[in-house]
Amino acid sequence: MTASDLELDLDAALTRLDASMAALRNRLREHLGIAGVDLTVVQFVSRAESGGRPVRVKDLSSHLGITGPAITSAVDRLERSGHLQRRPNPDDGRSRLIELTDTSRVQYHAAMDSTNEHLHELMSSFSDRDKARFVRIIDRVVRALDGGAPSA
């Protein structure tokens, strides 16, 4: 297989990944009635909850690369619409933790169907070293994609 063939295979794989992610986001949007950054926030909070990790506005901002004010606005909207709730942070009285409401959690998991189980099964088959390498590769792809974005 030539380098050109490998590059074409990689482009095709990224296109398939993009199509799968778009289909997943469409399914979530239909079930939850939200889109855009709001959906991204809900996805992040759900994944963090699944991993037993608490979420603060600061965490959302740093992990999603979205400004603090934009995240705060999204969390406010999602709280008003009944998707998220804030609760006191037991480790830091100055901050609050963000979590899905029970209703939103049920809707999210219904929309995800068995997707999470398949992803967890896949990820558990990787060694810690492979997971770290996978994260680095994804980060490089994201930087390459972001680098190709038109400047405002």
MIBAVO-623811 format. One record per residue: residue number from 1; chain; x, y, z of N, C-alpha, C in turn. Coordinates in steps of 0.02 Angstrom, whole numbers. Layout:
BEGIN
NUM/A/X/Y/Z/X/Y/Z/X/Y/Z
...
//
This chain:
BEGIN
1/A/43/-59/0/0/0/0/45/62/0
2/A/31/109/-43/72/169/-49/52/220/4
3/A/95/270/13/80/324/60/16/361/39
4/A/7/367/-26/-53/400/-52/-116/360/-35
5/A/-111/293/-40/-167/249/-22/-183/255/53
6/A/-130/256/94/-140/262/166/-173/329/184
7/A/-152/382/150/-182/448/163/-256/448/142
8/A/-271/416/86/-340/411/64/-381/370/114
9/A/-354/315/139/-388/275/190/-401/315/253
10/A/-351/355/274/-359/396/333/-413/449/322
11/A/-412/482/264/-464/531/249/-533/498/249
12/A/-538/438/221/-602/403/220/-624/385/291
13/A/-577/363/333/-593/346/402/-618/408/440
14/A/-584/464/430/-606/526/463/-675/547/438
15/A/-689/537/375/-755/553/348/-808/508/379
16/A/-793/443/386/-841/398/418/-851/417/491
17/A/-798/435/526/-804/457/596/-847/519/601
18/A/-836/566/557/-875/628/556/-949/613/544
19/A/-963/568/497/-1033/550/482/-1065/515/542
20/A/-1028/472/575/-1055/438/634/-1069/487/691
21/A/-1022/533/701/-1032/583/754/-1092/628/738
22/A/-1100/646/675/-1157/688/655/-1223/651/667
23/A/-1224/586/651/-1285/547/662/-1300/542/736
24/A/-1249/533/777/-1258/530/850/-1285/596/876
25/A/-1255/651/854/-1278/717/877/-1350/730/854
26/A/-1368/708/794/-1437/716/770/-1485/677/815
27/A/-1466/616/832/-1508/575/876/-1516/608/945
28/A/-1461/633/972/-1465/667/1037/-1507/731/1032
29/A/-1497/769/978/-1536/831/969/-1611/816/966
30/A/-1629/763/931/-1700/745/927/-1728/725/995
31/A/-1691/686/1034/-1715/663/1099/-1715/718/1152
32/A/-1665/763/1149/-1658/813/1202/-1685/881/1183
33/A/-1693/894/1119/-1718/959/1097/-1668/1015/1105
34/A/-1603/998/1102/-1551/1049/1107/-1499/1035/1053
35/A/-1459/1086/1037/-1408/1078/985/-1349/1123/1002
36/A/-1300/1123/958/-1242/1167/964/-1203/1157/1027
37/A/-1180/1213/1056/-1139/1210/1115/-1177/1179/1174
38/A/-1242/1190/1177/-1282/1161/1231/-1277/1084/1230
39/A/-1281/1056/1171/-1276/983/1165/-1206/960/1183
40/A/-1155/998/1163/-1086/981/1180/-1077/980/1256
41/A/-1106/1029/1290/-1101/1033/1363/-1135/972/1395
42/A/-1195/956/1373/-1231/898/1400/-1191/834/1389
43/A/-1162/826/1329/-1122/767/1315/-1063/763/1363
44/A/-1028/819/1373/-970/819/1417/-990/802/1489
45/A/-1044/832/1513/-1066/820/1581/-1086/746/1589
46/A/-1120/718/1541/-1140/648/1545/-1078/602/1547
47/A/-1030/616/1504/-969/574/1503/-931/580/1569
48/A/-928/641/1595/-893/651/1659/-930/613/1715
49/A/-997/618/1716/-1035/581/1766/-1023/506/1761
50/A/-1020/480/1699/-1008/409/1689/-940/388/1718
51/A/-892/434/1715/-826/420/1742/-818/439/1815
52/A/-873/462/1846/-870/481/1916/-831/545/1929
53/A/-826/588/1878/-789/651/1885/-838/709/1893
54/A/-828/751/1944/-871/810/1951/-854/862/1898
55/A/-902/905/1882/-892/955/1829/-909/1024/1857
56/A/-863/1071/1845/-873/1142/1861/-872/1181/1796
57/A/-895/1242/1797/-893/1285/1736/-821/1288/1711
58/A/-774/1296/1756/-703/1300/1738/-682/1238/1699
59/A/-705/1179/1720/-688/1116/1685/-716/1117/1614
60/A/-778/1137/1607/-809/1140/1541/-770/1187/1495
61/A/-753/1245/1521/-717/1294/1482/-650/1268/1459
62/A/-612/1238/1505/-545/1215/1486/-547/1153/1440
63/A/-592/1107/1453/-594/1046/1412/-626/1057/1344
64/A/-673/1102/1341/-709/1113/1277/-680/1171/1237
65/A/-635/1209/1268/-604/1265/1232/-653/1321/1218
66/A/-700/1331/1263/-752/1383/1255/-743/1432/1313
67/A/-752/1496/1300/-741/1546/1352/-788/1536/1411
68/A/-765/1559/1469/-805/1554/1530/-874/1584/1524
69/A/-879/1647/1498/-945/1677/1490/-992/1637/1444
70/A/-964/1609/1390/-1005/1569/1344/-1030/1506/1378
71/A/-986/1474/1418/-1006/1413/1454/-1058/1430/1506
72/A/-1048/1486/1543/-1096/1506/1594/-1165/1518/1562
73/A/-1166/1551/1504/-1230/1562/1469/-1263/1496/1450
74/A/-1222/1450/1424/-1249/1385/1404/-1277/1347/1465
75/A/-1239/1347/1520/-1262/1313/1580/-1326/1346/1606
76/A/-1330/1412/1605/-1391/1447/1626/-1450/1425/1584
77/A/-1441/1424/1517/-1495/1402/1472/-1516/1331/1487
78/A/-1466/1287/1495/-1481/1216/1507/-1513/1205/1575
79/A/-1497/1247/1623/-1529/1242/1688/-1602/1265/1683
80/A/-1613/1321/1648/-1682/1345/1639/-1726/1295/1601
81/A/-1695/1259/1553/-1734/1212/1513/-1740/1143/1546
82/A/-1711/1135/1605/-1719/1074/1643/-1670/1018/1626
83/A/-1616/1035/1590/-1567/984/1572/-1511/977/1623
84/A/-1491/1032/1653/-1437/1032/1702/-1460/1061/1768
85/A/-1423/1045/1820/-1435/1076/1885/-1367/1089/1917
86/A/-1365/1140/1959/-1304/1157/1996/-1315/1135/2068
87/A/-1260/1112/2099/-1263/1095/2170/-1199/1119/2202
88/A/-1200/1130/2267/-1139/1154/2300/-1082/1103/2293
89/A/-1022/1130/2286/-962/1087/2282/-939/1074/2353
90/A/-942/1011/2375/-923/996/2445/-849/1010/2460
91/A/-807/1012/2408/-736/1024/2417/-716/1097/2412
92/A/-762/1139/2387/-746/1209/2378/-811/1249/2379
93/A/-824/1281/2435/-887/1317/2444/-897/1374/2395
94/A/-844/1395/2361/-850/1451/2314/-876/1429/2246
95/A/-870/1365/2229/-892/1342/2163/-952/1294/2170
96/A/-983/1284/2113/-1040/1237/2112/-1026/1184/2059
97/A/-1053/1125/2071/-1045/1070/2024/-1106/1069/1978
98/A/-1094/1047/1917/-1146/1044/1866/-1160/971/1852
99/A/-1224/953/1850/-1243/884/1835/-1308/883/1795
100/A/-1319/827/1762/-1382/818/1725/-1439/811/1775
101/A/-1497/834/1755/-1556/820/1796/-1575/747/1784
102/A/-1614/719/1828/-1634/649/1820/-1670/638/1753
103/A/-1715/684/1735/-1752/678/1672/-1705/681/1612
104/A/-1659/728/1613/-1612/735/1558/-1566/674/1553
105/A/-1546/647/1610/-1503/588/1611/-1539/529/1578
106/A/-1603/520/1594/-1642/465/1564/-1649/476/1489
107/A/-1664/538/1468/-1672/553/1396/-1606/542/1359
108/A/-1551/564/1390/-1486/557/1358/-1468/483/1349
109/A/-1477/444/1401/-1460/373/1396/-1506/336/1347
110/A/-1569/357/1343/-1614/326/1294/-1590/342/1223
111/A/-1568/404/1212/-1544/423/1145/-1479/388/1128
112/A/-1437/378/1178/-1372/344/1167/-1381/270/1154
113/A/-1438/243/1177/-1452/172/1167/-1394/131/1193
114/A/-1363/90/1153/-1307/48/1177/-1240/77/1156
115/A/-1240/138/1130/-1177/169/1106/-1125/173/1161
116/A/-1145/196/1221/-1096/202/1276/-1065/135/1294
117/A/-1106/83/1296/-1080/17/1313/-1028/-6/1262
118/A/-1043/6/1198/-996/-14/1145/-931/25/1151
119/A/-937/90/1165/-877/132/1172/-836/111/1234
120/A/-869/98/1290/-834/76/1350/-799/10/1338
121/A/-833/-36/1304/-803/-101/1289/-741/-92/1245
122/A/-747/-49/1195/-690/-36/1151/-632/-6/1190
123/A/-646/46/1230/-593/80/1267/-561/34/1319
124/A/-599/-10/1348/-570/-54/1398/-523/-106/1366
125/A/-528/-115/1301/-484/-162/1267/-415/-131/1254
126/A/-409/-65/1262/-345/-31/1251/-305/-28/1316
127/A/-239/-33/1310/-195/-24/1368/-195/51/1384
128/A/-171/68/1444/-166/139/1463/-121/176/1414
129/A/-68/143/1393/-21/174/1345/-57/188/1278
130/A/-97/139/1255/-134/148/1192/-185/204/1199
131/A/-219/208/1257/-268/262/1268/-234/329/1265
132/A/-176/336/1298/-139/400/1297/-118/417/1226
133/A/-96/368/1189/-76/379/1119/-136/400/1076
134/A/-192/368/1088/-254/384/1052/-275/457/1065
135/A/-270/477/1128/-287/547/1146/-240/595/1110
136/A/-176/580/1108/-128/624/1073/-145/628/999
137/A/-163/572/969/-180/572/897/-243/614/886
138/A/-293/604/927/-355/643/920/-341/717/928
139/A/-300/735/978/-282/805/988/-247/834/927
140/A/-204/795/896/-169/818/835/-219/828/778
141/A/-266/782/771/-317/789/718/-359/852/731
142/A/-379/862/794/-419/921/811/-381/985/795
143/A/-317/987/814/-276/1047/799/-272/1058/724
144/A/-263/1004/686/-260/1011/613/-325/1037/585
145/A/-381/1011/611/-446/1034/587/-458/1106/607
146/A/-441/1124/669/-450/1193/692/-405/1240/654
147/A/-345/1216/636/-298/1258/599/-323/1274/529
148/A/-368/1232/504/-395/1244/437/-458/1285/438
149/A/-481/1305/498/-542/1344/504/-528/1416/481
150/A/-574/1445/443/-564/1515/422/-563/1561/483
151/A/-521/1610/482/-519/1657/539/-576/1707/532
152/A/-600/1728/590/-658/1773/591/-639/1844/574
//
